[in-house]
Amino acid sequence: MTDPYPLDLAHARALDAADPLPTLRAEFHVPRHGDGEQAYFVGNSLGLQPRGARAQVEDVLDKWSMEAVEGHFRGNSQWMSYHHLMSESLARLVGARPQEVVAMNSLTANLHLMMVSFYRPTAERPAILIEAGSFPSDRYAVESQIAFHGFDPTTDLIELAPDQPGGLFSMEAIGRAIAEHGPRLALVLWPGVQYRTGQAFDLAEITRLAHQAGALCGLDLAHAVGNTELALHDSNADFAVWCHYKYLNSGPGAVAGCFVHERHADNRELPRFAGWWGHDASTRFQMGPDFVPTSGAEGWQLSNPPILGLAPLRASLDLFDRVGMPALRAKSLRLTGYLEALIDAHLGDILEVLTPKTPAQRGCQLSIRVRGGHEQGRELFGYLSDNGVLGDWREPDVIRISPAPLYNTHEDVLRFVLATLAWRDTL
Ligand SMILES: *Cc1c(COP(=O)(O)O)cnc(C)c1O
C-alpha cells in the first residue's frame, strides 16, 4: 500500500499545483531564509505584508504632499470618508451589514469603548464571564472595567476553567456556567478562536445562552477574523472587536475593527464615550456643542482616523474580496488537515495536537504540545527557526503553527514536518 502522506517535497508541490485555490503567496513579501523563503506560520501573530500595501500607503503620502488639507475632500479616496472604502469588504469578511462595522482605534481600545456602552453593571448584575487563560489584554480590560464601576474583580470577574483535556471547553460547560451565574451576569465576553488552543466556538449559541440569562454578549475575534467564516449579524452578538495585523495582514499595530449589532444602531440611550468622528457626518462640521451620534458602528468613532494606518488594510481586503472567505476557508481546511495528518502519521511519538480534531471547532492554527516537555520544546522551536520554519512559542511546551491559506502552502507544511523529523533524529 502506498503511504497517503509521503514525506516527499514533490508530492507536497503536486498538492499545491492541484489545489482548487491557487496560492496567493506571490501577492506577499515572504521573509527570506538562505536562498529561499521562510515557511512562515506566524500569521496568527503578524500577517505578512501584501505587496499592494506599499502603493496604498504611497497614495496617501502623495495625496498629502500634493493636496494637503484639500485631500480630505478630493477624489474617491478622500480622507473624510476614507473608512467607508472598507465598510463593504469588512462587512463581507465578518458576515455583517456595512453599517454594523467600522475600522478604528486598536483592539483593546475598542473593547473598552464597547464596554462603556454594553457593560452596565448593577448591584444585582455586576459580573463578566470570560474564559480562564484569556488573552492578558482582554483580562486587564474587563478587570479594570469592573473596578472602574466600583465592583470587585475577585468576585465579579468569572473565569471559566476548561473542562476538557488540553485546555478546551465543551459547550455544555459554557452553558452550565452561564446558567449558574446567569442572574449575576452583565456581560459574556468570548473569543471566536481561543488564541492559546486554537479552539473555535459556536458564537450564535453562546450569544443565545448569554441573552437567555439576561446578559449581553461581546466577542473578541482577534484570532477568528480572516480565519474562520463569521456570521456576526446572525450570531446576534451585541458587539465584537478584532485586530487587523494577524490574519488580516495589515501591518504592525494596524487600525482595528469593531462591530455593533444593528439593533443598537440608533439607540441614543446607550452611554458612550463620544468624539467628533462619531457625530452625524452631515452636521459634524457645524461644530455644534451637542453630540448627535451617527447611526451604526461609526457612531462609536472618536477621532478622524489615521489614514496612513488604514491604507494597508485596503490592500489586504482586496485580496480577501478576490478569493472570498468560503474558498479561503476550504483551502484552510485542506492545509491544516494535511498538517494534522502528517503529524499523526509521522510525529505522534513526540508531538501532541491540543487543538480540537473537528474542523468546525478550529481555525487554521494547530497548538502542538511537545511531549518531551519544556526543554525539548525550546530546542525543537530553536531548531525549526534555524531552518527557516517559523512558528511561535507558548509556555510551557506549546508550539503554535498556523498555516494561513492566503500564503502558506502544502510545501510549507511539509517543511515543518521534515525539519521536526530531522530534529528528532538528533535526540
Ligand atoms: C492579539 C490580541 C490582542 C491584542 O490587543 P491589541 O489591543 O491589538 O494590542 C488582544 N486580545 C486578543 C484575544 C488577541 O488575540
PDBQT file of the ligand as one rigid body, heavy atoms in Angstrom, charges set to zero:
ROOT
HETATM    1  C1  LIG A 501      -3.828  39.894  19.584  1.00  0.00    +0.000 C 
HETATM    2  C2  LIG A 501      -4.840  40.028  20.652  1.00  0.00    +0.000 A 
HETATM    3  C3  LIG A 501      -4.975  41.223  21.380  1.00  0.00    +0.000 A 
HETATM    4  C4  LIG A 501      -4.060  42.373  21.152  1.00  0.00    +0.000 C 
HETATM    5  O1  LIG A 501      -4.609  43.585  21.556  1.00  0.00    +0.000 OA
HETATM    6  P1  LIG A 501      -4.165  44.958  20.906  1.00  0.00    +0.000 P 
HETATM    7  O2  LIG A 501      -5.055  45.935  21.552  1.00  0.00    +0.000 OA
HETATM    8  O3  LIG A 501      -4.341  44.819  19.417  1.00  0.00    +0.000 OA
HETATM    9  O4  LIG A 501      -2.712  45.167  21.219  1.00  0.00    +0.000 OA
HETATM   10  C5  LIG A 501      -5.978  41.280  22.339  1.00  0.00    +0.000 A 
HETATM   11  N1  LIG A 501      -6.796  40.240  22.564  1.00  0.00    +0.000 NA
HETATM   12  C6  LIG A 501      -6.687  39.077  21.886  1.00  0.00    +0.000 A 
HETATM   13  C7  LIG A 501      -7.604  37.931  22.174  1.00  0.00    +0.000 C 
HETATM   14  C8  LIG A 501      -5.692  38.944  20.930  1.00  0.00    +0.000 A 
HETATM   15  O5  LIG A 501      -5.559  37.779  20.271  1.00  0.00    +0.000 OA
ENDROOT
TORSDOF 0
